[in-house]
Amino acid sequence: MELMGRYPDNFFDLAIVDPEYGIGEDGKKNHSRSKIAKAKQYAPKKWDQKPSETKYFIELKRVSKNQIIWGANHFTQYLPSSMGWIFWDKGQDLSMSDGELAFTSFKTNASDSC
């Protein structure tokens, strides 16, 4: 928030972000969720204790002309409707989700952009 406050309106053409979801994936417990991560040790962090709030999304829209927001399914109450959602199929055998959703501010669907 502090960093975005330093920039004028529409300073960035595109902001690609992955804000805090507030689900506690802070390195303390996520190391037990996948086969790959089990081999690693993570030091607990405090960055994902609570979700991003309305003011974050207002400021993000202010400083950027367009946005791609990963994990936006956690924040639909703060975002306008969009045709341009992106789905990332992780294509892996994971114990967590098979994919992730990203909101985009683009006024087109993905097939129109290809």
N, CA, C and O atoms as CSV, one atom per row, in Angstrom:
chain,resi,resn,atom,element,x,y,z
A,1,MET,N,N,0.824,-1.181,0.000
A,1,MET,CA,C,0.000,0.000,0.000
A,1,MET,C,C,0.878,1.258,0.000
A,1,MET,O,O,0.616,2.213,-0.732
A,2,GLU,N,N,1.901,1.240,0.818
A,2,GLU,CA,C,2.795,2.393,0.903
A,2,GLU,C,C,3.473,2.649,-0.440
A,2,GLU,O,O,3.569,3.796,-0.879
A,3,LEU,N,N,3.936,1.601,-1.086
A,3,LEU,CA,C,4.610,1.744,-2.376
A,3,LEU,C,C,3.649,2.249,-3.455
A,3,LEU,O,O,4.004,3.148,-4.218
A,4,MET,N,N,2.447,1.691,-3.532
A,4,MET,CA,C,1.486,2.147,-4.536
A,4,MET,C,C,1.133,3.613,-4.330
A,4,MET,O,O,0.880,4.329,-5.299
A,5,GLY,N,N,1.114,4.062,-3.099
A,5,GLY,CA,C,0.793,5.451,-2.789
A,5,GLY,C,C,1.781,6.443,-3.368
A,5,GLY,O,O,1.467,7.629,-3.472
A,6,ARG,N,N,2.952,5.996,-3.743
A,6,ARG,CA,C,3.987,6.872,-4.307
A,6,ARG,C,C,3.800,7.143,-5.796
A,6,ARG,O,O,4.444,8.032,-6.353
A,7,TYR,N,N,2.915,6.376,-6.443
A,7,TYR,CA,C,2.767,6.481,-7.895
A,7,TYR,C,C,1.517,7.258,-8.277
A,7,TYR,O,O,0.498,7.198,-7.589
A,8,PRO,N,N,1.611,8.003,-9.405
A,8,PRO,CA,C,0.421,8.722,-9.889
A,8,PRO,C,C,-0.589,7.760,-10.520
A,8,PRO,O,O,-0.289,6.589,-10.754
A,9,ASP,N,N,-1.773,8.270,-10.786
A,9,ASP,CA,C,-2.823,7.487,-11.433
A,9,ASP,C,C,-2.333,6.907,-12.755
A,9,ASP,O,O,-1.620,7.570,-13.509
A,10,ASN,N,N,-2.724,5.658,-13.029
A,10,ASN,CA,C,-2.412,4.971,-14.297
A,10,ASN,C,C,-0.920,4.930,-14.634
A,10,ASN,O,O,-0.556,4.927,-15.810
A,11,PHE,N,N,-0.073,4.899,-13.638
A,11,PHE,CA,C,1.374,4.870,-13.864
A,11,PHE,C,C,1.808,3.593,-14.581
A,11,PHE,O,O,2.668,3.637,-15.461
A,12,PHE,N,N,1.217,2.456,-14.210
A,12,PHE,CA,C,1.574,1.170,-14.802
A,12,PHE,C,C,0.562,0.783,-15.880
A,12,PHE,O,O,-0.641,0.976,-15.708
A,13,ASP,N,N,1.052,0.242,-16.981
A,13,ASP,CA,C,0.148,-0.272,-18.013
A,13,ASP,C,C,-0.553,-1.537,-17.530
A,13,ASP,O,O,-1.725,-1.762,-17.830
A,14,LEU,N,N,0.179,-2.362,-16.780
A,14,LEU,CA,C,-0.364,-3.631,-16.313
A,14,LEU,C,C,0.220,-3.974,-14.949
A,14,LEU,O,O,1.431,-3.894,-14.742
A,15,ALA,N,N,-0.646,-4.353,-14.033
A,15,ALA,CA,C,-0.219,-4.860,-12.726
A,15,ALA,C,C,-0.592,-6.337,-12.665
A,15,ALA,O,O,-1.755,-6.691,-12.857
A,16,ILE,N,N,0.379,-7.192,-12.402
A,16,ILE,CA,C,0.140,-8.621,-12.213
A,16,ILE,C,C,0.451,-8.908,-10.747
A,16,ILE,O,O,1.597,-8.782,-10.316
A,17,VAL,N,N,-0.569,-9.293,-9.983
A,17,VAL,CA,C,-0.416,-9.441,-8.541
A,17,VAL,C,C,-1.005,-10.757,-8.049
A,17,VAL,O,O,-1.833,-11.374,-8.719
A,18,ASP,N,N,-0.571,-11.166,-6.885
A,18,ASP,CA,C,-1.066,-12.359,-6.201
A,18,ASP,C,C,-1.207,-11.986,-4.723
A,18,ASP,O,O,-0.358,-12.340,-3.905
A,19,PRO,N,N,-2.282,-11.273,-4.389
A,19,PRO,CA,C,-2.415,-10.761,-3.019
A,19,PRO,C,C,-2.638,-11.857,-1.978
A,19,PRO,O,O,-2.940,-13.005,-2.303
A,20,GLU,N,N,-2.479,-11.465,-0.731
A,20,GLU,CA,C,-2.726,-12.393,0.376
A,20,GLU,C,C,-4.172,-12.842,0.358
A,20,GLU,O,O,-5.085,-12.026,0.225
A,21,TYR,N,N,-4.378,-14.153,0.494
A,21,TYR,CA,C,-5.739,-14.701,0.511
A,21,TYR,C,C,-6.302,-14.749,1.926
A,21,TYR,O,O,-7.519,-14.793,2.111
A,22,GLY,N,N,-5.425,-14.741,2.919
A,22,GLY,CA,C,-5.890,-14.834,4.295
A,22,GLY,C,C,-6.250,-16.244,4.706
A,22,GLY,O,O,-7.100,-16.440,5.574
A,23,ILE,N,N,-5.608,-17.238,4.088
A,23,ILE,CA,C,-5.936,-18.627,4.409
A,23,ILE,C,C,-4.808,-19.320,5.175
A,23,ILE,O,O,-4.812,-20.541,5.331
A,24,GLY,N,N,-3.846,-18.533,5.650
A,24,GLY,CA,C,-2.798,-19.080,6.494
A,24,GLY,C,C,-1.688,-19.819,5.768
A,24,GLY,O,O,-0.918,-20.539,6.404
A,25,GLU,N,N,-1.583,-19.664,4.465
A,25,GLU,CA,C,-0.494,-20.310,3.720
A,25,GLU,C,C,0.767,-19.472,3.877
A,25,GLU,O,O,1.177,-18.765,2.956
A,26,ASP,N,N,1.358,-19.559,5.024
A,26,ASP,CA,C,2.444,-18.668,5.386
A,26,ASP,C,C,3.789,-19.381,5.570
A,26,ASP,O,O,4.697,-18.842,6.203
A,27,GLY,N,N,3.912,-20.571,5.027
A,27,GLY,CA,C,5.152,-21.315,5.196
A,27,GLY,C,C,5.121,-22.225,6.405
A,27,GLY,O,O,5.945,-23.133,6.515
A,28,LYS,N,N,4.193,-22.001,7.307
A,28,LYS,CA,C,4.090,-22.805,8.508
A,28,LYS,C,C,3.376,-24.117,8.219
A,28,LYS,O,O,3.755,-25.161,8.750
A,29,LYS,N,N,2.339,-24.072,7.376
A,29,LYS,CA,C,1.619,-25.300,7.109
A,29,LYS,C,C,1.663,-25.735,5.654
A,29,LYS,O,O,1.396,-26.904,5.377
A,30,ASN,N,N,1.986,-24.855,4.707
A,30,ASN,CA,C,1.915,-25.255,3.308
A,30,ASN,C,C,2.983,-26.278,2.922
A,30,ASN,O,O,2.886,-26.893,1.860
A,31,HIS,N,N,3.978,-26.466,3.749
A,31,HIS,CA,C,5.019,-27.440,3.428
A,31,HIS,C,C,4.508,-28.879,3.506
A,31,HIS,O,O,5.203,-29.805,3.087
A,32,SER,N,N,3.329,-29.071,4.027
A,32,SER,CA,C,2.811,-30.435,4.147
A,32,SER,C,C,1.792,-30.779,3.072
A,32,SER,O,O,1.225,-31.872,3.094
A,33,ARG,N,N,1.543,-29.857,2.115
A,33,ARG,CA,C,0.443,-30.048,1.187
A,33,ARG,C,C,0.807,-30.718,-0.123
A,33,ARG,O,O,-0.096,-31.189,-0.815
A,34,SER,N,N,2.044,-30.787,-0.499
A,34,SER,CA,C,2.366,-31.429,-1.770
A,34,SER,C,C,3.613,-32.294,-1.616
A,34,SER,O,O,4.413,-32.104,-0.700
A,35,LYS,N,N,3.756,-33.242,-2.529
A,35,LYS,CA,C,4.917,-34.137,-2.497
A,35,LYS,C,C,6.207,-33.359,-2.671
A,35,LYS,O,O,7.205,-33.643,-2.009
A,36,ILE,N,N,6.186,-32.374,-3.565
A,36,ILE,CA,C,7.383,-31.576,-3.826
A,36,ILE,C,C,7.762,-30.777,-2.588
A,36,ILE,O,O,8.924,-30.767,-2.182
A,37,ALA,N,N,6.791,-30.114,-1.992
A,37,ALA,CA,C,7.062,-29.238,-0.864
A,37,ALA,C,C,7.461,-30.000,0.390
A,37,ALA,O,O,8.138,-29.442,1.253
A,38,LYS,N,N,7.058,-31.269,0.515
A,38,LYS,CA,C,7.398,-32.033,1.714
A,38,LYS,C,C,8.904,-32.160,1.890
A,38,LYS,O,O,9.391,-32.268,3.015
A,39,ALA,N,N,9.634,-32.148,0.799
A,39,ALA,CA,C,11.085,-32.284,0.867
A,39,ALA,C,C,11.754,-30.989,1.317
A,39,ALA,O,O,12.930,-31.002,1.680
A,40,LYS,N,N,11.037,-29.886,1.301
A,40,LYS,CA,C,11.599,-28.590,1.669
A,40,LYS,C,C,11.145,-28.200,3.068
A,40,LYS,O,O,10.089,-28.632,3.530
A,41,GLN,N,N,11.929,-27.403,3.723
A,41,GLN,CA,C,11.558,-26.852,5.013
A,41,GLN,C,C,11.345,-25.351,4.842
A,41,GLN,O,O,12.195,-24.661,4.279
A,42,TYR,N,N,10.232,-24.855,5.320
A,42,TYR,CA,C,9.904,-23.450,5.194
A,42,TYR,C,C,9.886,-22.786,6.556
A,42,TYR,O,O,9.364,-23.343,7.522
A,43,ALA,N,N,10.450,-21.608,6.629
A,43,ALA,CA,C,10.377,-20.827,7.857
A,43,ALA,C,C,9.028,-20.119,7.880
A,43,ALA,O,O,8.655,-19.488,6.891
A,44,PRO,N,N,8.293,-20.206,8.974
A,44,PRO,CA,C,6.995,-19.533,9.042
A,44,PRO,C,C,7.115,-18.025,8.813
A,44,PRO,O,O,8.064,-17.383,9.264
A,45,LYS,N,N,6.136,-17.483,8.105
A,45,LYS,CA,C,6.080,-16.054,7.829
A,45,LYS,C,C,4.704,-15.568,8.278
A,45,LYS,O,O,3.858,-16.374,8.666
A,46,LYS,N,N,4.482,-14.289,8.230
A,46,LYS,CA,C,3.205,-13.747,8.689
A,46,LYS,C,C,2.465,-13.002,7.585
A,46,LYS,O,O,1.571,-12.211,7.887
A,47,TRP,N,N,2.803,-13.224,6.328
A,47,TRP,CA,C,2.215,-12.456,5.239
A,47,TRP,C,C,0.816,-12.888,4.850
A,47,TRP,O,O,0.142,-12.125,4.158
A,48,ASP,N,N,0.340,-14.033,5.234
A,48,ASP,CA,C,-0.966,-14.500,4.778
A,48,ASP,C,C,-1.931,-14.731,5.941
A,48,ASP,O,O,-2.717,-15.678,5.926
A,49,GLN,N,N,-1.867,-13.879,6.925
A,49,GLN,CA,C,-2.738,-14.032,8.087
A,49,GLN,C,C,-4.141,-13.498,7.838
A,49,GLN,O,O,-5.110,-14.016,8.394
A,50,LYS,N,N,-4.258,-12.463,7.004
A,50,LYS,CA,C,-5.578,-11.915,6.701
A,50,LYS,C,C,-5.620,-11.532,5.224
A,50,LYS,O,O,-4.585,-11.215,4.638
A,51,PRO,N,N,-6.805,-11.558,4.621
A,51,PRO,CA,C,-6.903,-11.250,3.188
A,51,PRO,C,C,-6.715,-9.762,2.906
A,51,PRO,O,O,-6.880,-8.916,3.785
A,52,SER,N,N,-6.368,-9.473,1.664
A,52,SER,CA,C,-6.298,-8.080,1.234
A,52,SER,C,C,-7.680,-7.464,1.347
A,52,SER,O,O,-8.693,-8.149,1.207
A,53,GLU,N,N,-7.711,-6.166,1.601
A,53,GLU,CA,C,-8.969,-5.477,1.838
A,53,GLU,C,C,-9.356,-4.594,0.659
A,53,GLU,O,O,-8.580,-4.429,-0.282
A,54,THR,N,N,-10.536,-4.038,0.712
A,54,THR,CA,C,-11.080,-3.191,-0.349
A,54,THR,C,C,-10.090,-2.109,-0.775
A,54,THR,O,O,-9.906,-1.876,-1.969
A,55,LYS,N,N,-9.454,-1.450,0.188
A,55,LYS,CA,C,-8.559,-0.335,-0.144
A,55,LYS,C,C,-7.384,-0.784,-1.011
A,55,LYS,O,O,-6.881,0.001,-1.815
A,56,TYR,N,N,-6.941,-2.026,-0.862
A,56,TYR,CA,C,-5.867,-2.548,-1.708
A,56,TYR,C,C,-6.299,-2.556,-3.173
A,56,TYR,O,O,-5.549,-2.117,-4.045
A,57,PHE,N,N,-7.496,-3.048,-3.445
A,57,PHE,CA,C,-7.977,-3.164,-4.817
A,57,PHE,C,C,-8.302,-1.798,-5.422
A,57,PHE,O,O,-8.125,-1.598,-6.623
A,58,ILE,N,N,-8.768,-0.869,-4.611
A,58,ILE,CA,C,-9.010,0.495,-5.080
A,58,ILE,C,C,-7.689,1.137,-5.497
A,58,ILE,O,O,-7.601,1.762,-6.554
A,59,GLU,N,N,-6.676,0.981,-4.669
A,59,GLU,CA,C,-5.357,1.566,-4.962
A,59,GLU,C,C,-4.712,0.885,-6.161
A,59,GLU,O,O,-4.089,1.554,-6.986
A,60,LEU,N,N,-4.849,-0.424,-6.273
A,60,LEU,CA,C,-4.299,-1.158,-7.406
A,60,LEU,C,C,-4.905,-0.663,-8.717
A,60,LEU,O,O,-4.194,-0.448,-9.699
A,61,LYS,N,N,-6.213,-0.486,-8.721
A,61,LYS,CA,C,-6.887,0.007,-9.933
A,61,LYS,C,C,-6.476,1.443,-10.240
A,61,LYS,O,O,-6.403,1.827,-11.407
A,62,ARG,N,N,-6.211,2.224,-9.227
A,62,ARG,CA,C,-5.794,3.610,-9.428
A,62,ARG,C,C,-4.437,3.712,-10.118
A,62,ARG,O,O,-4.262,4.520,-11.031
A,63,VAL,N,N,-3.480,2.896,-9.684
A,63,VAL,CA,C,-2.108,3.025,-10.209
A,63,VAL,C,C,-1.869,2.245,-11.497
A,63,VAL,O,O,-0.815,2.397,-12.113
A,64,SER,N,N,-2.829,1.407,-11.922
A,64,SER,CA,C,-2.604,0.586,-13.112
A,64,SER,C,C,-3.780,0.674,-14.076
A,64,SER,O,O,-4.940,0.725,-13.665
A,65,LYS,N,N,-3.457,0.689,-15.366
A,65,LYS,CA,C,-4.487,0.756,-16.402
A,65,LYS,C,C,-5.222,-0.571,-16.523
A,65,LYS,O,O,-6.426,-0.593,-16.779
A,66,ASN,N,N,-4.511,-1.670,-16.342
A,66,ASN,CA,C,-5.084,-3.018,-16.403
A,66,ASN,C,C,-4.500,-3.853,-15.281
A,66,ASN,O,O,-3.415,-3.570,-14.772
A,67,GLN,N,N,-5.246,-4.899,-14.899
A,67,GLN,CA,C,-4.815,-5.749,-13.796
A,67,GLN,C,C,-5.041,-7.221,-14.135
A,67,GLN,O,O,-6.014,-7.587,-14.794
A,68,ILE,N,N,-4.117,-8.044,-13.667
A,68,ILE,CA,C,-4.287,-9.495,-13.603
A,68,ILE,C,C,-4.071,-9.842,-12.139
A,68,ILE,O,O,-2.999,-9.607,-11.582
A,69,ILE,N,N,-5.112,-10.407,-11.521
A,69,ILE,CA,C,-5.074,-10.665,-10.086
A,69,ILE,C,C,-5.249,-12.160,-9.842
A,69,ILE,O,O,-6.349,-12.691,-9.994
A,70,TRP,N,N,-4.173,-12.834,-9.466
A,70,TRP,CA,C,-4.239,-14.269,-9.161
A,70,TRP,C,C,-4.945,-14.492,-7.842
A,70,TRP,O,O,-4.824,-13.696,-6.910
A,71,GLY,N,N,-5.682,-15.583,-7.776
A,71,GLY,CA,C,-6.435,-15.904,-6.570
A,71,GLY,C,C,-7.652,-15.014,-6.387
A,71,GLY,O,O,-8.195,-14.903,-5.288
A,72,ALA,N,N,-8.074,-14.382,-7.475
A,72,ALA,CA,C,-9.168,-13.407,-7.393
A,72,ALA,C,C,-10.495,-14.037,-6.996
A,72,ALA,O,O,-11.416,-13.325,-6.596
A,73,ASN,N,N,-10.611,-15.348,-7.095
A,73,ASN,CA,C,-11.838,-15.998,-6.631
A,73,ASN,C,C,-12.036,-15.780,-5.129
A,73,ASN,O,O,-13.145,-15.956,-4.624
A,74,HIS,N,N,-10.984,-15.401,-4.414
A,74,HIS,CA,C,-11.094,-15.070,-2.989
A,74,HIS,C,C,-11.577,-13.634,-2.774
A,74,HIS,O,O,-11.906,-13.251,-1.651
A,75,PHE,N,N,-11.619,-12.829,-3.864
A,75,PHE,CA,C,-11.890,-11.405,-3.739
A,75,PHE,C,C,-13.007,-10.901,-4.651
A,75,PHE,O,O,-13.051,-9.711,-4.960
A,76,THR,N,N,-13.889,-11.763,-5.077
A,76,THR,CA,C,-14.919,-11.350,-6.032
A,76,THR,C,C,-15.777,-10.197,-5.514
A,76,THR,O,O,-16.314,-9.428,-6.312
A,77,GLN,N,N,-15.915,-10.064,-4.210
A,77,GLN,CA,C,-16.721,-8.980,-3.659
A,77,GLN,C,C,-16.088,-7.609,-3.899
A,77,GLN,O,O,-16.773,-6.594,-3.782
A,78,TYR,N,N,-14.794,-7.558,-4.233
A,78,TYR,CA,C,-14.105,-6.291,-4.463
A,78,TYR,C,C,-13.894,-5.978,-5.944
A,78,TYR,O,O,-13.397,-4.904,-6.283
A,79,LEU,N,N,-14.263,-6.900,-6.823
A,79,LEU,CA,C,-13.927,-6.773,-8.240
A,79,LEU,C,C,-15.171,-6.660,-9.118
A,79,LEU,O,O,-16.218,-7.219,-8.791
A,80,PRO,N,N,-15.054,-5.934,-10.236
A,80,PRO,CA,C,-16.180,-5.883,-11.176
A,80,PRO,C,C,-16.269,-7.194,-11.950
A,80,PRO,O,O,-15.343,-8.004,-11.918
A,81,SER,N,N,-17.372,-7.397,-12.638
A,81,SER,CA,C,-17.477,-8.601,-13.460
A,81,SER,C,C,-16.466,-8.497,-14.604
A,81,SER,O,O,-16.066,-7.400,-14.994
A,82,SER,N,N,-16.065,-9.640,-15.129
A,82,SER,CA,C,-15.049,-9.661,-16.182
A,82,SER,C,C,-15.246,-10.869,-17.076
A,82,SER,O,O,-15.578,-11.955,-16.601
A,83,MET,N,N,-15.043,-10.679,-18.366
A,83,MET,CA,C,-15.042,-11.789,-19.325
A,83,MET,C,C,-13.664,-12.440,-19.390
A,83,MET,O,O,-13.532,-13.550,-19.907
A,84,GLY,N,N,-12.660,-11.783,-18.885
A,84,GLY,CA,C,-11.279,-12.181,-19.113
A,84,GLY,C,C,-10.625,-12.988,-18.016
A,84,GLY,O,O,-9.442,-12.791,-17.736
A,85,TRP,N,N,-11.355,-13.890,-17.388
A,85,TRP,CA,C,-10.737,-14.733,-16.364
A,85,TRP,C,C,-9.747,-15.703,-17.008
A,85,TRP,O,O,-9.968,-16.187,-18.119
A,86,ILE,N,N,-8.659,-15.979,-16.299
A,86,ILE,CA,C,-7.635,-16.930,-16.744
A,86,ILE,C,C,-7.683,-18.131,-15.806
A,86,ILE,O,O,-7.793,-17.970,-14.590
A,87,PHE,N,N,-7.602,-19.327,-16.368
A,87,PHE,CA,C,-7.487,-20.533,-15.555
A,87,PHE,C,C,-6.137,-21.168,-15.830
A,87,PHE,O,O,-5.794,-21.436,-16.981
A,88,TRP,N,N,-5.365,-21.410,-14.770
A,88,TRP,CA,C,-4.066,-22.081,-14.871
A,88,TRP,C,C,-4.267,-23.514,-14.408
A,88,TRP,O,O,-4.485,-23.765,-13.223
A,89,ASP,N,N,-4.194,-24.449,-15.342
A,89,ASP,CA,C,-4.254,-25.874,-15.025
A,89,ASP,C,C,-2.850,-26.290,-14.625
A,89,ASP,O,O,-1.953,-26.337,-15.467
A,90,LYS,N,N,-2.655,-26.587,-13.363
A,90,LYS,CA,C,-1.313,-26.889,-12.863
A,90,LYS,C,C,-0.744,-28.179,-13.438
A,90,LYS,O,O,0.473,-28.361,-13.465
A,91,GLY,N,N,-1.619,-29.082,-13.900
A,91,GLY,CA,C,-1.153,-30.305,-14.554
A,91,GLY,C,C,-0.249,-31.162,-13.693
A,91,GLY,O,O,0.630,-31.852,-14.209
A,92,GLN,N,N,-0.454,-31.126,-12.385
A,92,GLN,CA,C,0.386,-31.883,-11.469
A,92,GLN,C,C,-0.487,-32.692,-10.529
A,92,GLN,O,O,-1.668,-32.397,-10.348
A,93,ASP,N,N,0.106,-33.711,-9.935
A,93,ASP,CA,C,-0.582,-34.505,-8.925
A,93,ASP,C,C,-0.322,-33.854,-7.572
A,93,ASP,O,O,0.647,-34.178,-6.887
A,94,LEU,N,N,-1.203,-32.934,-7.202
A,94,LEU,CA,C,-1.035,-32.191,-5.956
A,94,LEU,C,C,-2.175,-32.489,-5.000
A,94,LEU,O,O,-3.267,-32.874,-5.417
A,95,SER,N,N,-1.918,-32.311,-3.741
A,95,SER,CA,C,-2.981,-32.493,-2.756
A,95,SER,C,C,-3.783,-31.209,-2.564
A,95,SER,O,O,-4.785,-31.200,-1.849
A,96,MET,N,N,-3.339,-30.120,-3.206
A,96,MET,CA,C,-4.103,-28.882,-3.135
A,96,MET,C,C,-4.848,-28.702,-4.454
A,96,MET,O,O,-5.023,-29.684,-5.174
A,97,SER,N,N,-5.285,-27.527,-4.799
A,97,SER,CA,C,-6.114,-27.336,-5.982
A,97,SER,C,C,-5.389,-27.711,-7.279
A,97,SER,O,O,-4.168,-27.602,-7.386
A,98,ASP,N,N,-6.179,-28.155,-8.254
A,98,ASP,CA,C,-5.638,-28.537,-9.561
A,98,ASP,C,C,-5.338,-27.338,-10.435
A,98,ASP,O,O,-4.645,-27.461,-11.445
A,99,GLY,N,N,-5.851,-26.182,-10.057
A,99,GLY,CA,C,-5.645,-24.991,-10.857
A,99,GLY,C,C,-5.902,-23.737,-10.051
A,99,GLY,O,O,-6.313,-23.791,-8.892
A,100,GLU,N,N,-5.648,-22.604,-10.692
A,100,GLU,CA,C,-5.882,-21.320,-10.049
A,100,GLU,C,C,-6.569,-20.380,-11.022
A,100,GLU,O,O,-6.412,-20.495,-12.237
A,101,LEU,N,N,-7.339,-19.443,-10.465
A,101,LEU,CA,C,-8.049,-18.453,-11.262
A,101,LEU,C,C,-7.420,-17.083,-11.104
A,101,LEU,O,O,-6.949,-16.711,-10.029
A,102,ALA,N,N,-7.423,-16.337,-12.208
A,102,ALA,CA,C,-6.954,-14.958,-12.177
A,102,ALA,C,C,-7.995,-14.069,-12.848
A,102,ALA,O,O,-8.466,-14.372,-13.944
A,103,PHE,N,N,-8.343,-12.991,-12.197
A,103,PHE,CA,C,-9.188,-11.959,-12.767
A,103,PHE,C,C,-8.343,-11.116,-13.713
A,103,PHE,O,O,-7.169,-10.870,-13.437
A,104,THR,N,N,-8.919,-10.674,-14.818
A,104,THR,CA,C,-8.263,-9.660,-15.639
A,104,THR,C,C,-9.254,-8.537,-15.892
A,104,THR,O,O,-10.465,-8.757,-15.927
A,105,SER,N,N,-8.740,-7.359,-16.065
A,105,SER,CA,C,-9.581,-6.197,-16.340
A,105,SER,C,C,-9.880,-6.053,-17.830
A,105,SER,O,O,-10.562,-5.110,-18.233
A,106,PHE,N,N,-9.385,-6.963,-18.642
A,106,PHE,CA,C,-9.575,-6.867,-20.090
A,106,PHE,C,C,-11.028,-7.143,-20.456
A,106,PHE,O,O,-11.683,-7.993,-19.851
A,107,LYS,N,N,-11.514,-6.426,-21.437
A,107,LYS,CA,C,-12.916,-6.517,-21.854
A,107,LYS,C,C,-13.120,-7.544,-22.966
A,107,LYS,O,O,-13.927,-7.326,-23.869
A,108,THR,N,N,-12.411,-8.633,-22.908
A,108,THR,CA,C,-12.509,-9.680,-23.922
A,108,THR,C,C,-12.272,-11.030,-23.268
A,108,THR,O,O,-11.678,-11.107,-22.192
A,109,ASN,N,N,-12.730,-12.088,-23.910
A,109,ASN,CA,C,-12.427,-13.413,-23.375
A,109,ASN,C,C,-11.075,-13.864,-23.903
A,109,ASN,O,O,-10.547,-13.270,-24.843
A,110,ALA,N,N,-10.520,-14.890,-23.317
A,110,ALA,CA,C,-9.173,-15.343,-23.657
A,110,ALA,C,C,-9.051,-15.768,-25.118
A,110,ALA,O,O,-8.010,-15.536,-25.733
A,111,SER,N,N,-10.080,-16.381,-25.688
A,111,SER,CA,C,-9.979,-16.853,-27.062
A,111,SER,C,C,-9.883,-15.712,-28.059
A,111,SER,O,O,-9.330,-15.893,-29.144
A,112,ASP,N,N,-10.414,-14.528,-27.714
A,112,ASP,CA,C,-10.309,-13.367,-28.594
A,112,ASP,C,C,-8.896,-12.797,-28.609
A,112,ASP,O,O,-8.522,-12.081,-29.538
A,113,SER,N,N,-8.118,-13.111,-27.590
A,113,SER,CA,C,-6.777,-12.552,-27.467
A,113,SER,C,C,-5.715,-13.417,-28.132
A,113,SER,O,O,-4.588,-12.962,-28.330
A,114,CYS,N,N,-6.052,-14.648,-28.477
A,114,CYS,CA,C,-5.061,-15.582,-29.007
A,114,CYS,C,C,-4.835,-15.404,-30.492
A,114,CYS,O,O,-4.028,-16.119,-31.084
